[in-house]
Amino acid sequence: MIRLRAEATSPRLGVALVCSLVVMTACSGPSAQAVPTPAGGVTLGATPSLPGASTPSASPIASATARATARPTAKPTAKPVTHPVTTRPPAPSGPRTILGGCQVFPSNNPWNQNIANAPVNPMSANYIAAIDATKQFLHPDFGSNPTYGIPYTVVPASQKLVPITFNAYGSESNPGPYPVPLNAPVESGSDHHVLVLDSGNCKLYEMYDAQQSGAGWVCASGAVFNLKSNALRPDGWTSADAAGLPILPGLALYSEVASGAINHALRFTVDATQNGFIHPATHYASSSSNPDLPPMGLRLRLNASFSLAGFTGEALVILKALKTYGMIVADNGSSWYISGATDPRWDDNNLNELKSVPGSAFQVVETGPILH
């Protein structure tokens, strides 16, 4: 699906797909490449048994239809403000997500916040109805097919830095060079994300609409995130994602699902959004002022009362995470599509259980004011 990302003066065409946790988004290459085994972090060896999991299907799922992301660039009236720390109160320390030997953001980062008991947003019913207008059920936007999902790669501190050229949103991008391999995997479809995790410095490099060119990369936008910090991007700035958020920290990873638990929020898309955002998002991708449409950064959780009886394996682990950590609106796209990293070990038949979960089983939680 093509989604326009409106500029203050003209629409911008964007594209979005996502990779796995600590990543670097590189500009899209001529074709999708296999995801390299991350060095360090979660062990990606033998497949651990999952609760009630069925044997992984032998045949890959059909290739996903490419979807383009429209992302209007937010133009705040006030001068962009840099946030040295998140505005949310510290959350108690809990389970950590480790990738490439790096903890993915501090324990009190919004992505790692347990929102099981967070208050319900007074506009919850309106937002859910708006998201339900086009699609009404959860959908895993990833699977065993190598062209379905967002790939990422992990590199050492010694990875060579290469030049990065921005051809669209350079004023809202972190300048290069970036430690992105020239053969880094590029997301299939139209968003051409490249995600790279520098395991030596615990920094995440992500690019949108990237393409390898000469001795480096060319992309529409690029963002660098220090995984040891809660600092946000300046208000009004995009990232490799329309909401100004990092992509990798919001991906469902096979390695963590196989371990039995996802300890962070997931990223998902909705068909239409309003011209506003909630921190940790810093950017909107719409010209609509309709208050019933969800803003970027809106956080949802699966209702505690929703029965998980009958769900098994990978699907069960993901649904438990949605009750505890929820999911965050990160881009315009197909409604209720949750993102995950490409991995041939996903059991597509098991993931299909997620498609029976209705949007009405979710509620929106209160996490902060809408900024415009």
CORPEFEN-V771534 format. One record per residue. N is the residue number from 1. RES is the residue in one letter. BURIAL is + if it has 16 or more other ideal C-beta (glycine too) atoms within 10 Angstrom, else -. Layout:
n = {N:N}
res = {RES:RES}
burial = {BURIAL:BURIAL}
//
This chain:
n = {1:2:3:4:5:6:7:8:9:10:11:12:13:14:15:16:17:18:19:20:21:22:23:24:25:26:27:28:29:30:31:32:33:34:35:36:37:38:39:40:41:42:43:44:45:46:47:48:49:50:51:52:53:54:55:56:57:58:59:60:61:62:63:64:65:66:67:68:69:70:71:72:73:74:75:76:77:78:79:80:81:82:83:84:85:86:87:88:89:90:91:92:93:94:95:96:97:98:99:100:101:102:103:104:105:106:107:108:109:110:111:112:113:114:115:116:117:118:119:120:121:122:123:124:125:126:127:128:129:130:131:132:133:134:135:136:137:138:139:140:141:142:143:144:145:146:147:148:149:150:151:152:153:154:155:156:157:158:159:160:161:162:163:164:165:166:167:168:169:170:171:172:173:174:175:176:177:178:179:180:181:182:183:184:185:186:187:188:189:190:191:192:193:194:195:196:197:198:199:200:201:202:203:204:205:206:207:208:209:210:211:212:213:214:215:216:217:218:219:220:221:222:223:224:225:226:227:228:229:230:231:232:233:234:235:236:237:238:239:240:241:242:243:244:245:246:247:248:249:250:251:252:253:254:255:256:257:258:259:260:261:262:263:264:265:266:267:268:269:270:271:272:273:274:275:276:277:278:279:280:281:282:283:284:285:286:287:288:289:290:291:292:293:294:295:296:297:298:299:300:301:302:303:304:305:306:307:308:309:310:311:312:313:314:315:316:317:318:319:320:321:322:323:324:325:326:327:328:329:330:331:332:333:334:335:336:337:338:339:340:341:342:343:344:345:346:347:348:349:350:351:352:353:354:355:356:357:358:359:360:361:362:363:364:365:366:367:368:369:370:371:372}
res = {M:I:R:L:R:A:E:A:T:S:P:R:L:G:V:A:L:V:C:S:L:V:V:M:T:A:C:S:G:P:S:A:Q:A:V:P:T:P:A:G:G:V:T:L:G:A:T:P:S:L:P:G:A:S:T:P:S:A:S:P:I:A:S:A:T:A:R:A:T:A:R:P:T:A:K:P:T:A:K:P:V:T:H:P:V:T:T:R:P:P:A:P:S:G:P:R:T:I:L:G:G:C:Q:V:F:P:S:N:N:P:W:N:Q:N:I:A:N:A:P:V:N:P:M:S:A:N:Y:I:A:A:I:D:A:T:K:Q:F:L:H:P:D:F:G:S:N:P:T:Y:G:I:P:Y:T:V:V:P:A:S:Q:K:L:V:P:I:T:F:N:A:Y:G:S:E:S:N:P:G:P:Y:P:V:P:L:N:A:P:V:E:S:G:S:D:H:H:V:L:V:L:D:S:G:N:C:K:L:Y:E:M:Y:D:A:Q:Q:S:G:A:G:W:V:C:A:S:G:A:V:F:N:L:K:S:N:A:L:R:P:D:G:W:T:S:A:D:A:A:G:L:P:I:L:P:G:L:A:L:Y:S:E:V:A:S:G:A:I:N:H:A:L:R:F:T:V:D:A:T:Q:N:G:F:I:H:P:A:T:H:Y:A:S:S:S:S:N:P:D:L:P:P:M:G:L:R:L:R:L:N:A:S:F:S:L:A:G:F:T:G:E:A:L:V:I:L:K:A:L:K:T:Y:G:M:I:V:A:D:N:G:S:S:W:Y:I:S:G:A:T:D:P:R:W:D:D:N:N:L:N:E:L:K:S:V:P:G:S:A:F:Q:V:V:E:T:G:P:I:L:H}
burial = {-:-:+:+:+:+:-:-:-:-:-:+:+:+:+:+:+:+:+:+:+:+:+:+:+:+:+:+:+:-:-:+:+:-:+:-:-:+:-:-:+:+:-:-:-:-:-:-:-:+:-:-:+:-:-:+:+:-:-:-:+:-:-:+:-:-:+:+:+:+:+:+:+:+:-:+:-:-:-:-:-:-:+:-:-:+:-:-:-:-:-:-:-:-:-:-:+:+:+:+:+:+:+:+:+:+:+:+:+:+:+:+:+:+:+:-:-:+:-:-:+:-:+:+:-:+:+:+:-:+:+:+:-:-:-:-:-:+:+:+:+:+:+:+:+:+:+:+:+:+:+:+:+:+:+:-:-:-:+:-:-:+:-:+:-:+:-:+:+:-:-:+:+:+:-:+:-:+:+:+:+:-:-:+:+:+:+:+:+:+:+:+:+:+:+:+:+:+:+:+:+:+:+:+:+:+:+:+:+:+:+:+:-:-:-:+:+:+:+:+:+:+:+:+:+:-:+:-:-:+:-:+:+:-:+:+:+:+:+:+:+:+:+:+:+:+:+:+:+:+:+:+:+:+:+:+:+:+:-:-:-:+:+:+:+:+:+:+:+:+:+:+:+:+:+:+:+:+:+:+:+:+:+:+:+:+:-:-:-:-:-:-:+:+:+:+:+:+:+:+:+:+:-:-:-:+:-:-:-:-:+:+:+:+:+:+:+:+:+:+:+:+:+:+:+:+:+:+:+:+:+:+:+:+:+:+:+:+:+:+:+:+:+:-:-:+:+:+:+:+:+:-:+:+:-:-:+:-:+:-:+:+:+:+:+:-:+:+:-:+:+:+}
//
